[in-house]
Structures are given as C-alpha cells and as structure tokens.
Amino acid sequence: MQEVYQVATWLPAGSTFFSRGMLDDSPGRWEFVGQKAPEEIRNKDNDHSVEHLFPKSAQNPIKYVNV
C-alpha cells in the first residue's frame, strides 16, 4: 500500500480540477475528493502488503477498501 486517504465524497470522473491531463470519455469512472488519513492511520497501514485483497488474476493495480 502506498498511501491511505480519508474520502469526503465520490464524484463522476472529470468533475473536479486535476493536473493529470485530459481524461478519455469513459463512462463509469469515478474520482474522490479527500485528504490523507490521519497520521496514526497512515503509520499503521502504509507500506504493508495488500496482496491478499487481490485475486491472482487481478490486472488493475488499484483497489479501494472501505475500512
């Protein structure tokens, strides 16, 4: 796990300002507005393996986990 965020809200992709370039017009994409989680949560979860959350055939390297 690289970083832990506290999500304030989810929005359709492209709804907020971003600096990653233009998004393709793919329906069903989402983005969140939030901030990094408090330090005590980040220290507990950052740099730990999350391999057990992915099936062996997983191709998407991103997984959102609600904890």
C-alpha positions as CSV (number, residue, x, y, z in Angstrom):
1,M,0.0,0.0,0.0
2,Q,1.4,3.4,-1.0
3,E,-0.9,5.8,0.7
4,V,-4.1,6.0,2.8
5,Y,-6.8,8.6,2.2
6,Q,-9.9,9.7,4.0
7,V,-12.6,10.2,1.4
8,A,-15.0,13.1,1.7
9,T,-17.1,12.3,-1.4
10,W,-17.1,10.4,-4.7
11,L,-17.8,12.2,-8.0
12,P,-18.0,11.2,-11.6
13,A,-14.5,11.4,-13.2
14,G,-13.6,14.8,-14.6
15,S,-15.9,16.7,-12.1
16,T,-13.0,18.3,-10.2
17,F,-9.8,20.1,-11.1
18,F,-7.0,17.7,-11.9
19,S,-3.5,18.1,-13.4
20,R,-3.0,14.6,-15.0
21,G,-4.0,15.7,-18.5
22,M,-7.3,15.0,-20.2
23,L,-9.4,12.0,-19.3
24,D,-10.9,9.9,-22.1
25,D,-14.6,10.0,-22.1
26,S,-15.0,6.5,-20.4
27,P,-18.3,6.1,-18.7
28,G,-18.3,4.6,-15.2
29,R,-15.1,6.2,-14.0
30,W,-15.1,7.9,-10.6
31,E,-12.8,10.1,-8.5
32,F,-12.8,11.2,-4.9
33,V,-12.2,14.4,-3.0
34,G,-10.5,13.9,0.3
35,Q,-7.3,14.2,2.2
36,K,-4.6,12.0,3.5
37,A,-5.8,10.0,6.5
38,P,-4.6,11.0,10.0
39,E,-1.0,10.1,10.8
40,E,-1.9,7.3,13.2
41,I,-3.9,5.5,10.5
42,R,-1.3,6.2,7.8
43,N,1.5,4.8,10.0
44,K,-0.5,1.7,10.7
45,D,-1.3,0.9,7.1
46,N,1.3,2.4,4.8
47,D,4.0,0.2,3.3
48,H,2.1,-3.0,4.0
49,S,1.3,-5.7,1.5
50,V,-2.3,-5.9,0.3
51,E,-1.7,-8.9,-1.9
52,H,-4.3,-10.9,0.0
53,L,-7.0,-8.4,-1.2
54,F,-6.4,-9.2,-4.9
55,P,-7.3,-12.4,-6.8
56,K,-4.3,-14.0,-8.5
57,S,-5.6,-12.9,-11.9
58,A,-6.2,-9.2,-10.9
59,Q,-5.0,-6.8,-13.6
60,N,-5.9,-3.5,-12.0
61,P,-3.2,-2.4,-9.5
62,I,-5.7,-0.1,-7.6
63,K,-8.3,-1.3,-5.1
64,Y,-10.4,0.9,-2.9
65,V,-11.0,-0.6,0.5
66,N,-13.6,0.9,2.9
67,V,-12.2,0.4,6.4
